[in-house]
Amino acid sequence: MALFLSENDVKNLLTVEMALEAVESAHRDLANGLALDTPRARSRLPQTVLHILQGALPAQGVLGYKAYTSNKSGNRFLVHLFDAATGRLKAVIEANYLGMIRTGAASGVAARWLARPDSTVAGVFGAGWQAEGHVRAICAALPLARVKVFSRKTDKLQDFCRRMSETTGVAIEPAGSAEEAVRGSDVIGTVTTAALPLFDAAWLEPGTHINAAGSNSLIRQELSEAAIRRCDMVAVDAVPTALAEAGDLLPPLEKGRLHSRQLVELGEVIVGRHAGRGSKEQITLFESQGMAIQDLAVALRVLVAAEATGLGIQMPME
């Protein structure tokens, strides 16, 4: 019978390290032709939007989808996980926390493969729910000693930095300005809903890696075209998804200042088909839109952990 896992179950089972391994495995499978991923589809009503991401990881034995609604009252996430061989439902998993950790893990995996291995200082824009997963993941993926966090909403920034310092064991501290967050940082992370670029391209220093995780539609833009032009490499989750959703990339693509053939899928770097960072001086960028196979890989590992520990509720359906 299928298993139902609540938000609390997921919080008790899922670790950042588990998510990093899962997300990397999904990208490796995709690059090796062992995965299918369908870009996000949306059904829009005036009050509520339904979003669905679907895909398959046959080498890992699963297929499924994540469905979530967005409304002024909040967002609600569910992952449905099916057995690839039989088509039977394996699990229904509440996925707000899962999605937050998975989104951060994608940036962590990208930083592991594209940032300089000796990176010790990061600057992060955003101090909300998704920023938590981002900070936790980059701290797990790199030998960071310091993370500077800048947020235009300063009321919760001190508390965010305190909690993240306690969680990661890394010095997480408020940045006084956007420029302070960027200058002197080996890694930059943007995890916002900004409609306008967050920083001046001139502030970027040679060797920086950028994780841009917030711009998933044309109305959102975290990076300027000037910042993108400074990047020697632009990596994405998957090219079809980036061409559909990457708000940072769509304007330069439309103007012909960036071409789809310049986009490198992260999995291609992981399997060694693309070299990735070519020197310590290069500026690299990872544009993260999110993929169903990332959610499925993480959900599968949560399910295995739940079965091993006896968590969850049996559902009367197969």
N, C-alpha and C positions, 0 to 999 in steps of 0.2 A: 504494500500500500504506500501511497505517497506520504511525504512528511511535510508538515507545516512548521516553518521556523519564524518566530517573531523577531522584532527589532532587538529585544533583550537577548534572545538566543544568539543572534548574529554578533552582538557586542561581546558576549561571553566567549565566542569561538574565534572570531576573525582577528588576526594580527596583521600589522603592516608588512612584516616579512612574508607572510603567507600571500598577501595580495601582490607584492612585488614579483614573487615567483610565478603566480598565476597569470598576471598580465604579460610578463615576458614570454611565458609559454604560449599564450594566445597569439602574440605577434610572430613568434617563431613558426607556429603552425600555419599562419596566414602566408608567410613568406615561402614556406615549403609546399604550398598548395594543399594543405591539410585542414583548411577552415573556409567557411563561407560567412560573409557578413553583409547584411542589407542595411544601407543607410537609413537613418531615422525618418519615420513617416509621422505626420501630424494631422489630426482632425480637430478643427477649430470651431468653437462656439463662442458667442460673445462673453460668456462668463468663465468657460473652462476649455482647456486644450488637452487632448489625449495624445501622448507621444508613445510610439512603439519602435523598439530596436529589436531586430531578430537576427539569428545566426546559428551556426553549427560548428562544433569541434568534433568531427567524427573520430579523429585519432584519440580523443579523450573520452569518447563514448557518449557525448551529450549534444543536444540541440535545444533551442528554446528562445525565449524572448523576455525582454523587460518592458513592462507597460507602466506608464505613470501619468497622472493628471496634474496639471498646474492650475491653480485657482487663487484668488485673493486670500482664501482661508489657509492656503498652504499647498504643498506637493505631497503626493502619495505614490509610493513605488512598490512594485511587485515583480519578482523574477519567477517565471515558470520554467522549470528544468525538466526535460524529457530524455528518456533513454534513446540513444541514436539507433540501436538495433531493433527494438521492439515498438518504439513510439509511445511507450507508457509513461505517464507522468511520474517523475521521481520526487519532485518537491515544488512547493510554493513558498517563496521566501520574501518576507518584508525587506525592502532593499534601500531604505533611506541611508542608513549607516553604511551598508555595503557599497552603495554608489559613491558615497563621499570618500571612503577609503580607496575604492577602485580608481576614482578620478585622480586622487593624489598619487597612487601607485604608478599610473601612466607617466606622470611627470618624473617620479623617482626613477623609473626604468630609463626614460630618455636621458636624465641627468647622468645616470650610471654609464651610459654608452656614449654620450656626446659632450659632457662637461669635462674639463681637465680633471684627471684623477686626484690632483693635489688641491682641489678647490676647498677652501676653508670658510669663506664668507658668502652669505647669500642675502639678497634683498627681495622681499616679497611684498606685493601690493594686494591688500585685502586682508581682513581679519574676521571674516564670516565663517559660516559652516564649512564651505568647501575649502577655505584656506587652511583649516585645521588638518585635513587629510594631506594637503600639499606640503605643509611644513613637516609633518610627521614622516612623510615618504622621503623627502630630500635629505632629512637628517639621518634616516636609515640607510640611504643609498650612497652618501658621500661622507667624508671625514670632516664635517662642518664643525667649526668651533663657535660660530656666531651667525645669527640670522637677524637682519634688520627688517622690521615690518612697518609699512606705511599704510595708513587708512585715512580716508577723508572723514570717516565716522570715528571720531576719537573717543567717544564715550565708553566703548568696550575694549579699546586697544590695550590698556594696561592689564586688564584681566586676561585677555587672550594671550599676551606675552607671558604672563605668570604661569598660566595653565600649560602652555606649550613648553616652557622651560622645564617644568616639573615632569612632563610626559616624556620629553626627548632627552633630557640631560644636557642639552645644548643651551648656550646663552641666547635667548630670544628676547629682543629688546625693541622698543618703539623707535622708529626713524622720525626725525623732526620734519623731514620734507621728502618729496619725491626724489629730488636730486641726491639727498643723503642715502636713500635706499639703493640708488643705482651706482653711484661712484664707489669704487673700491670693492665692488661685489664680483665674485667669480661666477655666480649663478643669479639670474633674475627670474622671479616667478610672478606672473600676473593672474590673479584669481578673483576677478571682479565682474560686474555687469556694466562696465563703462561704455559710453557711447562715443567718447573722444579719447585720443591717445593719452597714456598715463605719464609719459616722460619724454624728454628731449633726446633725440637720437645721438646728439653730440656727447651726451654723458656716458654712453657705452664705451667701455675700455676693451682693448684687444684681449682676446682669450675668453670673453664672456660667453656663457651659455644662457639662453632664454627659454623658459617654459611658459608658453602663453596658453592659458586654460579657460579663459572666460568668454572669448569672442566666438559664439556658436551661431551667429546669424548676422545678416548684413547690417542690422541696426546697432550692432555692438562692435566696438573697435578699441583695443587696448594698445596696439602698436601703430605708430605712424608709418607711412610709406618710406620715409627716410630711414627709419630704424630697420625695416625689412631690407632695404637696399644695402645696408651695412652688413647684412648676414651673408657669410660665405656659403652656408648650407641651410636649407629649409627642409626640415623633416616633418612628417605628418603621420597620424594614425594610419590612414589609408587615403589614397588619392581621390577616389570617388566621393568619400565623405568630406574631405577638405574642399573639393570643388563645389559641393552643395551647401556647406555651412560655415566655412572659415571666414568670418567677417573681416579679419585682419588681412587676409590674402585676396579676397574677392575684388577689391578696387584695383590693386596693381595688376591682377590677372586680366580684368576687363580692359585696362588701358594698354595691355601688352608689355608692361614693364616687368612682369613676371610671367613665366610660362609653366604650364602644368608639367612639362618634361623635366623641369628643375626641381620638382618636389620629390623627396626621397621618403619612402615608407620606412618607418622605424624598424620593422621586421627585417628589411633588407640589410640594415646595419648589423642587427643581432646575428643573422646567419652568415655574415661576412661577404655578402654580395655587393655591398657598398662600403667604402672605407670609413665613412663617418668623418669625424674630425681629422683634418689633415695636418694641423700644426697647433702649437700652443697659442699662436696669435689669432687664429681664426675665431670669428664670432658665429656661433651656431644657434639655430632656433628650432624648437619643437612646438608645433601648433596642435593642440589636443582638442578633439571634438568629442571623443568617446565612441566606443563600439560595443555592440552586443556581445561579441566574443570575449571581451574583457570581463563583462559582467558574468557571463556563463562560466568562465574559468574560475573566477573567484567564488561564485555560488557553488560550483562543484566541490571545491575544497572545504567550504563551510559545511556542505552536506556530509562529506566524509567525516569531518570532525564531529558533527552532530550524531551521526550513527555510532561513532566510537565511544561517545560519552553519554548517550541516551537522552540527549536533549531533543525537543520538538514534540509535536502532536501528530499521531497517525490520522490521516484523512480517509474517509470511507469512499475512495475512488482510485481507479487505476488508469 
